[in-house]
């Protein structure tokens, strides 16, 4: 007698491996087209940075290609649906509100912790050096939230792949707990070419670039827990895409008083990691409470 569960797991594993090969292969090849040996994120300039950023689309492209190769199809319903629809019933609108507001909350918390932990980081006139008025600084989170939400279609490229394809496969293969850890590590390693040119943490820190890759894996694991939660609870990748987009826009008022340039990358890496972990854990606790008190129906 054929064990159907084992057969299904083999199919899921095969599909996952095809997806990862495409997602990594296409994105890393794209990065290498624009990044030459010895270049850094700052040295390649804004023109090339814009093209490199298009690498965010490859997880989505890998999702589509994998479904074609494996003949899984593109159904909006069923056992393996595309999670591209929007459902605001059963209090799911809460997830979209969370996606818009939480990045502001944890960004302010992270920078606030940085200011407390790192001597000399606080610069009361830094926002003026950036040629920003106090009124603009106060309104910046709103502008970042609006622009991040509007441009979430770019983050959709990643979320349609990682949360829309990889995580469902991993959760089927190993359960939610292991899946969010393994998925976070995979997502962090996918960023490695960019981490190696200083996109995330610069280049001037002890253990470059390996410590930076490790920190990226930790950050992606924690962030991935939150993004997976809003995706699973909503049945859509759009809350995750919106949260990802707003996160990248960096909504913050405190950023106008934190002059990282005069501190140096090496001094910020580990305090920054601690602040990031605490801020992410605070949001994870919010998600756990929402689940515990059944505020949102599946």
N, C-alpha and C positions, 0 to 999 in steps of 0.2 A: 504494500500500500504506500502511495506517495504521500509524504508529509507536506501538506500544502503550506504550512507556516514556514518551514525551512525553505521551500521553493520561493515563496514571496520575499523572504529575507534576502535570498541570493539575488533576486531581481532588483530589490531596493538597493543592495550594496553595489551591484553592477551599475545601476543608474547613477548612484551617488558618485562613484569613482569616475564615470564618464563626465558628469557635471563638473567635478573638481578639476579634472584634467583640462577641460575647456575653459573654465573660469580662470584658473591660474595661467594656463598657456597663452590664452588670448590677451589677458591683461598684462602679464609680464612682458610679452613680446611688444605690446603697444608702448609700455613704459620705456623699453630699451631703444625704441625708435627715436625717442626725444631726449633721452638721458645718456650722455656720453661718459666714459670713465673719467673720474676725477671731478665731475661737476657736482654742485650742491643745489638744493632747492632754490636758494637765493640767486645763485649764479646763472641758472637757466633762464631767468627773467619771466615776466608775467605772460608773455606771448606763448612760450612753451608750457608754462604752468597750466594755462587754459586747455591746451591739447592733452596734457598728461591727465588732467581731471576728467577727461572723457572716458578714462579707464573705468570709472564708476559704472558705466553702462554694460560692461562685459559680463558681470554675474547674471543680469537679465538676459543677455544674448545667449549665454551658456544654458540658462533654463530653457529657452525656446529651442535651441539646437538639440539639447539632450532629449526633450520630449519628442522631437522629430526622429532622432536616431533610435530611441527605445520604443517608439510607437505608443507612448503614453497618451498622446493627444493633448488637446487644449481646452477640455471641458471646464465650465464654470461650476459644475456640480459633480458629485460622485466621490469615489475613494481618494482620488488624487487631483483635486480641482486647482485651477488657477485662482489665486486669492486676490483678484484685482478689483472685485466689486466693493461697494460701500454699503454697509448696513447700519442704520442709526437706531434700530429698534432695541428693545430690552436694555435700555440705559447705555447702549454702546457709544452714544455720543460722548459719554464721560471719557472714553479712551481717546477721542479726538481732542477734547479739551486738555487732557493730560499731555498729549503729544505736543500741543502748542505751548503749554505753560511750564512743564517740568524742566526743559532745558534751561530756562531762565533761573529756576529755583536752584538746580544743582550747579550751574555755572557760578552764580553769586556765592553759593556756599563754598565751592572749591576755591575761588579767588579770595574769599574772606579768610579761609584757613591758611592760604598762602601768605596773606598779609600778616597773620598772627604768628606764623612759624618762621618767616624769613626776615631777618633784620635788614633794613635798608630798602626793602621792596616798596614800602609806602612812599609815594611821591605826590603831595597834595596838588601840585601844579602840572602833573603829567598830561592831563586832558588838554591843557592849553598848549603844551608842546606839540600835541597831535592836531592842533588848530581846530579844536572842538569847543564850542561854548558850553556853559553849564546846562543851558536849556536843551541843547542837542544831546548832551551826555545823558540827561535824565530821560529823554524820549527815545534813546537808542534801543533799549530792549524791545519797544513796540515796533520800531522800524525793522529790527532783526527778525522778530517773530513774523511780521508780515512778509518780508522778503524770503525768509526761510521756508515759510508755508507755500509761498508762490513758486519758489524754485525747488520744491520737494520732488518734482519730476526727475531731477538729476539724482537725488538720493534714492528714488524709486528704482533706478538701475541696479543699485546694490541690494536693496531690500527685496526686490522681486526675485533675486537669486538666493541670498543667504536665508532670509526668513520665509520666502515663498517656495523654495525648493529644497535647499540643504537641510534646514532644521526639521521639516516634516519627515524627511528620510532618516535623519539621525535619531529622531524620537521614536520612530518605528523600530529601528535597529537596536537601540540601547536604553530607551526610556528618557524622560525629560531631564532628570538630574545629570546624568553623564553627557547627554546631548548638548546642553548649554555650555558645559565646560569644553568638550571637544570642539564644538562649533565655534566657541570664542577663540580658541587657540588657532583653528584653521583660518578664521577671519583675520586674526592678528598677523599671522605669517603671510597672508595674502598681501598685506601692506608693506612687507619687508623691503622691497626695492625702494619705496618712498622713504621709509625709516632710515635706510642706509645713505640717503642723500640729505638727511636732516629735515624732512618735511614736518615731522611730528615733534621732535625734541631737539632739533639742532644737531650739531656734530661735536661740540666741545663738552663732553662729559665722560667720566670714567667708564671704561668697558664698551665704548662706542664700537660698532653699532649693536652689539649683542644684547647689552642691557636695555637699549631702546626697544629692540624687538620683543624682549621679554615683557617690558612695561606695556607695549602695545597689545600683547596677548592678554595681559591682565585686564587692561582697559576694555578690550573688545569682549572679554568674557563677561564682565560686569554689565557693560552696556547691552550686550547680547541678551542677557537675562531679561532686561526691561523691554527690549524690542520684541523678543519672543513672546513675552507676556501679552503685550498689546496686540500682537498679531494673532495669537491663539484665541484670545478673548473676543476679538472683533471679527475673526474669520477673514481678515483683509490685511494686505501689506501696507495700506495707505497710512494708518496711524504711525507705523514704524518709519515710513518714508518721510512723513511730516516731522516727526521727532528728530530724525537724522538730519533733515534739512535745517531745522531751527538750531539744532546743536552746532552744525557747521557755521551758521551765521554768528554764533557766539554772543547771544544777548546778555549784556551785563552793564551795570552802572559802575561797579567796583573796579572794572578793568581800566577806567579812566584815572584811577589812583594807584595802580600797580605797575611800576616801571620795571618790567622784566629785563629790559636792555642793559640796565646798569648793574644787574645782579650776576648775569652770566649763566649759561646753560648748565654747566657742571654743578653749580650750587642749588639749582632748582629741581633737578631730576628726582631726587628721593623725597624731599618735602612735597613736591608736586604730586608724586605717586601716592603719598599718604593722603593728601587732601582729596585727590580724585577718588580713592577707594572709599573714604568716609562719605563723600557726597553721593557716590553711586549707591552705597549701602543704604543711605537715607531714602533714596527713591525705591530701592528694592523692598524696604520695609513698608512703604506706602502700597506697593503692589501686593505684598503679602496680606496686608490688612484688608484691601479690597477683595481679595480672594476669600479670606477667612470670614468676612461678614457678608459674602455673597452679594456685593453691591452691583455686580454685572453678571448677567446670565450668559452661559455659553451659547 
